[in-house]
Amino acid sequence: MDERERYEKGMAQRRKVLGNAWVDRANAKKTAFSEEFQDFITRAAWGEVWTRPHYDERTRRILVIGTMLAIDKWDEFRMHVRAALTEGGFTPDDIKEIILQQAIYCGVPAANHAFKEAAEIIAEVGKAK
């Protein structure tokens, strides 16, 4: 597969995981400064890693949400929680279970903050119970 094919495969996966609206907004915000980075993550993260056959998409979403919580990357955490709820078929209980699991390994303060961030996203997307 050449780089153009990897980009196209990555863009299709990125759209599947994050949704067309989110990707369209990200693409609209590209600048001459950020364009190469966006191309890189589309090829590498989305076209190379997210499309590997070993783990299914749900498992990858769980791993990413847990990792973003663990390394305090709240913008990415919020983006992936939103995508899991709107595009991935996740429920608020699914998100809660990820956070509870991470509380043991990443610490209660990180989980406490994650509950705050996730609750805001759940309310935004209207999936609150």
N, C-alpha and C positions, 0 to 999 in steps of 0.2 A: 504494500500500500504506500502510495506517495504522500507527501505532506498535504496536498490539496484534498485527497480522499480522506485523510485522517481528520482534517479540519471539518469537512462536510459531515463525517460520521460523528465527530465531537459536537458539532452544532446541533445535529438532530438529537443527540443524547442530552445535551444541555437544555434544549427546549422541552424534551420529554420530562426531565426532572424538575426544572424550575418554572416551566410554563412559558408560552410565547410572549405574554405581556412583559414578564420580568426580563427576558432576554432582549426583547425589542427596546426596552428602556435602557438596559446596559449598553446595547450597541449604539443607541442614540447619544449616549454620553461619552463615547470614545473620542479621544483627541489625538493629534499627531503624537503627543507624548505617551499616551496609554495604548495606542492601537497595537503595537507589537506585543505588549503583555497580554492583551485580550486574545490575540491570535494564538499566543503560546499556551494560555490556559485552556483554550478551546481544543487545541490539538493534544496537549499533554494530559490534562486532568480529565477532560470529557471524552476525547477521542481515543486515548490510550488506556487510561485506568478505569473510568466508569464503564467502559464497554467490554472489559475483560469478562470471560465467561464464568469464572470460579464462584463469585458471590452474586446473588441476585440484587436487584435494585433496592429492595426493602432493607436488606442487610447493609448495603453501602450507605443508605440514608441513616440508619442507626449508628453506624460507625462514625459518620461525619458529624452528626449532632452531638454524640458523646465526646468526640475529639474537640470540637469547637468549645464545648463547655469546659473541658479539661485545660485548654490553653488560653482561656479568657478572650476568645475572639467573638464578641457578642454580636457584631453586625452579621457575620457569617452564620452564627448560631440562629439568629432571628430569621435570616433568609432561608436556611434549610428547614427550620421548624415550619415556617409559612409554606414552603414548597411541599413538605411532607403532608401537611394538612390539606392543601388545596390540590395537589397534583398526585400525591403518593398514596392516598387512601388511608392515611394515619388518622387516628382519633386522638382527642386530648389525653385519654388514658394511655395510649401508646407513648406519647411524649412524656407523661408523668413517670412511666416505668423506666424510660431511658434516664431521666434525671435522678430517680431514686437509685438506680444501679450505679450511676456515676458518683452519687453522694458518698458511697463507701470508698471508692478509689480516688476521687478527686477532692473530697472534703465537703463538709456541710456548707461553708460559706459560698463555695462555687455553686452548689446545688440550690441554695437559697436564692442566689442571684438568678440562676437559670429559671427557677419557678416564676420569679417576677417577670423576666423577659418573655417566657413562654406564655404566661397568662395574658400579657398584652397582645401577643400575636393571636392567641385563641379568641380573644374578644374581638379583635379586628376582623378576623375571617368568619366570625359568627358561629363558631363551633362549640361554644360554651354549653355545658349541660345545666 
